[in-house]
């Protein structure tokens, strides 16, 4: 392993990216499997969304309580310990005898999946300043790919060997990853700044008070990721039911469509660096809102759903990348805490979107779900227009 005085090797950077993708997959495997889980544990379809909600709640708690520990503890031990505990949580899900153990395992899996954010911050620390942006970009891409491909992998595995096999496979891969990280991560680190855990947590909330950009982008994260979960969480229900009756593999393939949309958002960060962040955000929010029109046609046209998934994920990731670019520019020395605060709102939004969408599907069907998602996106667009949209300067001046 090379130290922070030299460039990280490509293989090590890719290992960080794969580790991040594998960890974040654990949060999203359940989405195409909700109907199978509901059958296994005799859970009401109206409440099965609690599986995804508790995972997101666990992730939110981990962002607040575990991610800041990277500034206090030995990162190598912290990362490997979290990875090993993640494997145990996955085994708890795979062998769950009833819904109680399932929900406990899901909550713990979400809590421990925040190792992704610890890995990103650690990669930034190990990289030389001249290559820090490239390294963080590659590692973060592992997170995006993991989120989007988790649905495809879960769907295919469920059709081959049942939904429990997804978590057994992930537990095995997670154990292998823990061993690789233990061997590769540096054994010696620079001393951490002397401060208490309580003061470190308090500084996360202080950043919200001191940085308007963090507050504004966190609100957008809550609303946009809530709308995304309104789409992804209940989508398995109409697709697996007649007349469509798609298999889990076919449903999971829609994750690939989301990946295509997300890859198209890669340029958003570059535009934000040039001063176009607010305009990119507004146009992306408008794109997300419009995408609900073809999504509403799902039960009559899968091509319409495909178009809607691509455009919604394109808008979502463009807003997300833009927000991160703008947030990290205000306090470079506090990136871990900025990440924890921003992603906390992301997690809350995802949890609210998950639980509300399945309840809405049970009450008003797929059209009700689409109206809910469009309503949340309309609220996000209104917030941007009233609070963030540039007004006093022409488009040319906005680039400065």
Secondary structure as a PSIPRED ss2 file (coil, helix, strand):
# PSIPRED VFORMAT (PSIPRED V4.0)

   1 X C   1.000  0.000  0.000
   2 X C   1.000  0.000  0.000
   3 X C   1.000  0.000  0.000
   4 X C   1.000  0.000  0.000
   5 X C   1.000  0.000  0.000
   6 X C   1.000  0.000  0.000
   7 X C   1.000  0.000  0.000
   8 X C   1.000  0.000  0.000
   9 X C   1.000  0.000  0.000
  10 X H   0.000  1.000  0.000
  11 X H   0.000  1.000  0.000
  12 X H   0.000  1.000  0.000
  13 X H   0.000  1.000  0.000
  14 X H   0.000  1.000  0.000
  15 X H   0.000  1.000  0.000
  16 X H   0.000  1.000  0.000
  17 X H   0.000  1.000  0.000
  18 X H   0.000  1.000  0.000
  19 X H   0.000  1.000  0.000
  20 X H   0.000  1.000  0.000
  21 X H   0.000  1.000  0.000
  22 X H   0.000  1.000  0.000
  23 X H   0.000  1.000  0.000
  24 X H   0.000  1.000  0.000
  25 X H   0.000  1.000  0.000
  26 X H   0.000  1.000  0.000
  27 X H   0.000  1.000  0.000
  28 X H   0.000  1.000  0.000
  29 X H   0.000  1.000  0.000
  30 X H   0.000  1.000  0.000
  31 X H   0.000  1.000  0.000
  32 X H   0.000  1.000  0.000
  33 X H   0.000  1.000  0.000
  34 X H   0.000  1.000  0.000
  35 X H   0.000  1.000  0.000
  36 X H   0.000  1.000  0.000
  37 X H   0.000  1.000  0.000
  38 X H   0.000  1.000  0.000
  39 X H   0.000  1.000  0.000
  40 X H   0.000  1.000  0.000
  41 X H   0.000  1.000  0.000
  42 X C   1.000  0.000  0.000
  43 X C   1.000  0.000  0.000
  44 X C   1.000  0.000  0.000
  45 X C   1.000  0.000  0.000
  46 X C   1.000  0.000  0.000
  47 X C   1.000  0.000  0.000
  48 X C   1.000  0.000  0.000
  49 X C   1.000  0.000  0.000
  50 X H   0.000  1.000  0.000
  51 X H   0.000  1.000  0.000
  52 X H   0.000  1.000  0.000
  53 X H   0.000  1.000  0.000
  54 X H   0.000  1.000  0.000
  55 X H   0.000  1.000  0.000
  56 X H   0.000  1.000  0.000
  57 X H   0.000  1.000  0.000
  58 X H   0.000  1.000  0.000
  59 X H   0.000  1.000  0.000
  60 X H   0.000  1.000  0.000
  61 X H   0.000  1.000  0.000
  62 X H   0.000  1.000  0.000
  63 X H   0.000  1.000  0.000
  64 X H   0.000  1.000  0.000
  65 X H   0.000  1.000  0.000
  66 X C   1.000  0.000  0.000
  67 X H   0.000  1.000  0.000
  68 X H   0.000  1.000  0.000
  69 X H   0.000  1.000  0.000
  70 X H   0.000  1.000  0.000
  71 X H   0.000  1.000  0.000
  72 X C   1.000  0.000  0.000
  73 X C   1.000  0.000  0.000
  74 X C   1.000  0.000  0.000
  75 X H   0.000  1.000  0.000
  76 X H   0.000  1.000  0.000
  77 X H   0.000  1.000  0.000
  78 X H   0.000  1.000  0.000
  79 X H   0.000  1.000  0.000
  80 X H   0.000  1.000  0.000
  81 X H   0.000  1.000  0.000
  82 X H   0.000  1.000  0.000
  83 X H   0.000  1.000  0.000
  84 X H   0.000  1.000  0.000
  85 X H   0.000  1.000  0.000
  86 X H   0.000  1.000  0.000
  87 X H   0.000  1.000  0.000
  88 X H   0.000  1.000  0.000
  89 X H   0.000  1.000  0.000
  90 X H   0.000  1.000  0.000
  91 X H   0.000  1.000  0.000
  92 X H   0.000  1.000  0.000
  93 X H   0.000  1.000  0.000
  94 X H   0.000  1.000  0.000
  95 X C   1.000  0.000  0.000
  96 X C   1.000  0.000  0.000
  97 X C   1.000  0.000  0.000
  98 X C   1.000  0.000  0.000
  99 X H   0.000  1.000  0.000
 100 X H   0.000  1.000  0.000
 101 X H   0.000  1.000  0.000
 102 X H   0.000  1.000  0.000
 103 X H   0.000  1.000  0.000
 104 X H   0.000  1.000  0.000
 105 X H   0.000  1.000  0.000
 106 X H   0.000  1.000  0.000
 107 X H   0.000  1.000  0.000
 108 X H   0.000  1.000  0.000
 109 X H   0.000  1.000  0.000
 110 X H   0.000  1.000  0.000
 111 X H   0.000  1.000  0.000
 112 X H   0.000  1.000  0.000
 113 X C   1.000  0.000  0.000
 114 X C   1.000  0.000  0.000
 115 X H   0.000  1.000  0.000
 116 X H   0.000  1.000  0.000
 117 X H   0.000  1.000  0.000
 118 X H   0.000  1.000  0.000
 119 X H   0.000  1.000  0.000
 120 X H   0.000  1.000  0.000
 121 X H   0.000  1.000  0.000
 122 X H   0.000  1.000  0.000
 123 X H   0.000  1.000  0.000
 124 X H   0.000  1.000  0.000
 125 X H   0.000  1.000  0.000
 126 X H   0.000  1.000  0.000
 127 X C   1.000  0.000  0.000
 128 X C   1.000  0.000  0.000
 129 X H   0.000  1.000  0.000
 130 X H   0.000  1.000  0.000
 131 X H   0.000  1.000  0.000
 132 X H   0.000  1.000  0.000
 133 X H   0.000  1.000  0.000
 134 X H   0.000  1.000  0.000
 135 X H   0.000  1.000  0.000
 136 X H   0.000  1.000  0.000
 137 X H   0.000  1.000  0.000
 138 X H   0.000  1.000  0.000
 139 X H   0.000  1.000  0.000
 140 X H   0.000  1.000  0.000
 141 X H   0.000  1.000  0.000
 142 X H   0.000  1.000  0.000
 143 X H   0.000  1.000  0.000
 144 X H   0.000  1.000  0.000
 145 X H   0.000  1.000  0.000
 146 X H   0.000  1.000  0.000
 147 X H   0.000  1.000  0.000
 148 X H   0.000  1.000  0.000
 149 X H   0.000  1.000  0.000
 150 X H   0.000  1.000  0.000
 151 X H   0.000  1.000  0.000
 152 X H   0.000  1.000  0.000
 153 X H   0.000  1.000  0.000
 154 X H   0.000  1.000  0.000
 155 X H   0.000  1.000  0.000
 156 X H   0.000  1.000  0.000
 157 X H   0.000  1.000  0.000
 158 X H   0.000  1.000  0.000
 159 X H   0.000  1.000  0.000
 160 X H   0.000  1.000  0.000
 161 X H   0.000  1.000  0.000
 162 X C   1.000  0.000  0.000
 163 X H   0.000  1.000  0.000
 164 X H   0.000  1.000  0.000
 165 X H   0.000  1.000  0.000
 166 X H   0.000  1.000  0.000
 167 X H   0.000  1.000  0.000
 168 X H   0.000  1.000  0.000
 169 X H   0.000  1.000  0.000
 170 X H   0.000  1.000  0.000
 171 X H   0.000  1.000  0.000
 172 X H   0.000  1.000  0.000
 173 X H   0.000  1.000  0.000
 174 X H   0.000  1.000  0.000
 175 X H   0.000  1.000  0.000
 176 X H   0.000  1.000  0.000
 177 X H   0.000  1.000  0.000
 178 X H   0.000  1.000  0.000
 179 X H   0.000  1.000  0.000
 180 X H   0.000  1.000  0.000
 181 X H   0.000  1.000  0.000
 182 X H   0.000  1.000  0.000
 183 X H   0.000  1.000  0.000
 184 X H   0.000  1.000  0.000
 185 X C   1.000  0.000  0.000
 186 X C   1.000  0.000  0.000
 187 X C   1.000  0.000  0.000
 188 X C   1.000  0.000  0.000
 189 X C   1.000  0.000  0.000
 190 X C   1.000  0.000  0.000
 191 X C   1.000  0.000  0.000
 192 X C   1.000  0.000  0.000
 193 X C   1.000  0.000  0.000
 194 X C   1.000  0.000  0.000
 195 X C   1.000  0.000  0.000
 196 X C   1.000  0.000  0.000
 197 X H   0.000  1.000  0.000
 198 X H   0.000  1.000  0.000
 199 X H   0.000  1.000  0.000
 200 X H   0.000  1.000  0.000
 201 X H   0.000  1.000  0.000
 202 X H   0.000  1.000  0.000
 203 X H   0.000  1.000  0.000
 204 X H   0.000  1.000  0.000
 205 X H   0.000  1.000  0.000
 206 X H   0.000  1.000  0.000
 207 X H   0.000  1.000  0.000
 208 X H   0.000  1.000  0.000
 209 X H   0.000  1.000  0.000
 210 X H   0.000  1.000  0.000
 211 X C   1.000  0.000  0.000
 212 X H   0.000  1.000  0.000
 213 X H   0.000  1.000  0.000
 214 X H   0.000  1.000  0.000
 215 X H   0.000  1.000  0.000
 216 X H   0.000  1.000  0.000
 217 X H   0.000  1.000  0.000
 218 X H   0.000  1.000  0.000
 219 X H   0.000  1.000  0.000
 220 X H   0.000  1.000  0.000
 221 X H   0.000  1.000  0.000
 222 X H   0.000  1.000  0.000
 223 X H   0.000  1.000  0.000
 224 X H   0.000  1.000  0.000
 225 X H   0.000  1.000  0.000
 226 X H   0.000  1.000  0.000
 227 X H   0.000  1.000  0.000
 228 X H   0.000  1.000  0.000
 229 X H   0.000  1.000  0.000
 230 X H   0.000  1.000  0.000
 231 X H   0.000  1.000  0.000
 232 X H   0.000  1.000  0.000
 233 X C   1.000  0.000  0.000
 234 X C   1.000  0.000  0.000
 235 X H   0.000  1.000  0.000
 236 X H   0.000  1.000  0.000
 237 X H   0.000  1.000  0.000
 238 X H   0.000  1.000  0.000
 239 X H   0.000  1.000  0.000
 240 X H   0.000  1.000  0.000
 241 X C   1.000  0.000  0.000
 242 X C   1.000  0.000  0.000
 243 X C   1.000  0.000  0.000
 244 X C   1.000  0.000  0.000
 245 X C   1.000  0.000  0.000
 246 X C   1.000  0.000  0.000
 247 X C   1.000  0.000  0.000
 248 X H   0.000  1.000  0.000
 249 X H   0.000  1.000  0.000
 250 X H   0.000  1.000  0.000
 251 X H   0.000  1.000  0.000
 252 X H   0.000  1.000  0.000
 253 X C   1.000  0.000  0.000
 254 X H   0.000  1.000  0.000
 255 X H   0.000  1.000  0.000
 256 X H   0.000  1.000  0.000
 257 X H   0.000  1.000  0.000
 258 X H   0.000  1.000  0.000
 259 X H   0.000  1.000  0.000
 260 X H   0.000  1.000  0.000
 261 X H   0.000  1.000  0.000
 262 X H   0.000  1.000  0.000
 263 X H   0.000  1.000  0.000
 264 X C   1.000  0.000  0.000
 265 X C   1.000  0.000  0.000
 266 X C   1.000  0.000  0.000
 267 X C   1.000  0.000  0.000
 268 X H   0.000  1.000  0.000
 269 X H   0.000  1.000  0.000
 270 X H   0.000  1.000  0.000
 271 X H   0.000  1.000  0.000
 272 X H   0.000  1.000  0.000
 273 X H   0.000  1.000  0.000
 274 X H   0.000  1.000  0.000
 275 X H   0.000  1.000  0.000
 276 X H   0.000  1.000  0.000
 277 X H   0.000  1.000  0.000
 278 X H   0.000  1.000  0.000
 279 X H   0.000  1.000  0.000
 280 X H   0.000  1.000  0.000
 281 X H   0.000  1.000  0.000
 282 X H   0.000  1.000  0.000
 283 X H   0.000  1.000  0.000
 284 X H   0.000  1.000  0.000
 285 X H   0.000  1.000  0.000
 286 X H   0.000  1.000  0.000
 287 X H   0.000  1.000  0.000
 288 X H   0.000  1.000  0.000
 289 X H   0.000  1.000  0.000
 290 X H   0.000  1.000  0.000
 291 X H   0.000  1.000  0.000
 292 X H   0.000  1.000  0.000
 293 X H   0.000  1.000  0.000
 294 X H   0.000  1.000  0.000
 295 X H   0.000  1.000  0.000
 296 X C   1.000  0.000  0.000
 297 X C   1.000  0.000  0.000
 298 X C   1.000  0.000  0.000
 299 X C   1.000  0.000  0.000
 300 X C   1.000  0.000  0.000
 301 X C   1.000  0.000  0.000
 302 X H   0.000  1.000  0.000
 303 X H   0.000  1.000  0.000
 304 X H   0.000  1.000  0.000
 305 X H   0.000  1.000  0.000
 306 X H   0.000  1.000  0.000
 307 X H   0.000  1.000  0.000
 308 X H   0.000  1.000  0.000
 309 X H   0.000  1.000  0.000
 310 X H   0.000  1.000  0.000
 311 X H   0.000  1.000  0.000
 312 X H   0.000  1.000  0.000
 313 X H   0.000  1.000  0.000
 314 X H   0.000  1.000  0.000
 315 X H   0.000  1.000  0.000
 316 X H   0.000  1.000  0.000
 317 X H   0.000  1.000  0.000
 318 X H   0.000  1.000  0.000
 319 X H   0.000  1.000  0.000
 320 X H   0.000  1.000  0.000
 321 X H   0.000  1.000  0.000
 322 X H   0.000  1.000  0.000
 323 X H   0.000  1.000  0.000
 324 X H   0.000  1.000  0.000
 325 X H   0.000  1.000  0.000
 326 X H   0.000  1.000  0.000
 327 X H   0.000  1.000  0.000
 328 X H   0.000  1.000  0.000
 329 X C   1.000  0.000  0.000
 330 X C   1.000  0.000  0.000
 331 X C   1.000  0.000  0.000
 332 X H   0.000  1.000  0.000
 333 X H   0.000  1.000  0.000
 334 X H   0.000  1.000  0.000
 335 X H   0.000  1.000  0.000
 336 X H   0.000  1.000  0.000
 337 X H   0.000  1.000  0.000
 338 X H   0.000  1.000  0.000
 339 X H   0.000  1.000  0.000
 340 X H   0.000  1.000  0.000
 341 X H   0.000  1.000  0.000
 342 X H   0.000  1.000  0.000
 343 X H   0.000  1.000  0.000
 344 X H   0.000  1.000  0.000
 345 X H   0.000  1.000  0.000
 346 X H   0.000  1.000  0.000
 347 X H   0.000  1.000  0.000
 348 X H   0.000  1.000  0.000
 349 X H   0.000  1.000  0.000
 350 X H   0.000  1.000  0.000
 351 X H   0.000  1.000  0.000
 352 X H   0.000  1.000  0.000
 353 X H   0.000  1.000  0.000
 354 X H   0.000  1.000  0.000
 355 X H   0.000  1.000  0.000
 356 X H   0.000  1.000  0.000
 357 X H   0.000  1.000  0.000
 358 X H   0.000  1.000  0.000
 359 X H   0.000  1.000  0.000
 360 X H   0.000  1.000  0.000
 361 X H   0.000  1.000  0.000
 362 X H   0.000  1.000  0.000
 363 X H   0.000  1.000  0.000
 364 X H   0.000  1.000  0.000
 365 X H   0.000  1.000  0.000
 366 X H   0.000  1.000  0.000
 367 X H   0.000  1.000  0.000
 368 X H   0.000  1.000  0.000
 369 X H   0.000  1.000  0.000
 370 X H   0.000  1.000  0.000
 371 X H   0.000  1.000  0.000
 372 X H   0.000  1.000  0.000
 373 X H   0.000  1.000  0.000
 374 X H   0.000  1.000  0.000
 375 X H   0.000  1.000  0.000
 376 X H   0.000  1.000  0.000
 377 X H   0.000  1.000  0.000
 378 X H   0.000  1.000  0.000
 379 X H   0.000  1.000  0.000
 380 X H   0.000  1.000  0.000
 381 X H   0.000  1.000  0.000
 382 X H   0.000  1.000  0.000
 383 X H   0.000  1.000  0.000
 384 X H   0.000  1.000  0.000
 385 X H   0.000  1.000  0.000
 386 X H   0.000  1.000  0.000
 387 X H   0.000  1.000  0.000
 388 X H   0.000  1.000  0.000
 389 X C   1.000  0.000  0.000
 390 X C   1.000  0.000  0.000
 391 X C   1.000  0.000  0.000
 392 X C   1.000  0.000  0.000
 393 X C   1.000  0.000  0.000
 394 X C   1.000  0.000  0.000
 395 X H   0.000  1.000  0.000
 396 X H   0.000  1.000  0.000
 397 X H   0.000  1.000  0.000
 398 X H   0.000  1.000  0.000
 399 X C   1.000  0.000  0.000
 400 X C   1.000  0.000  0.000
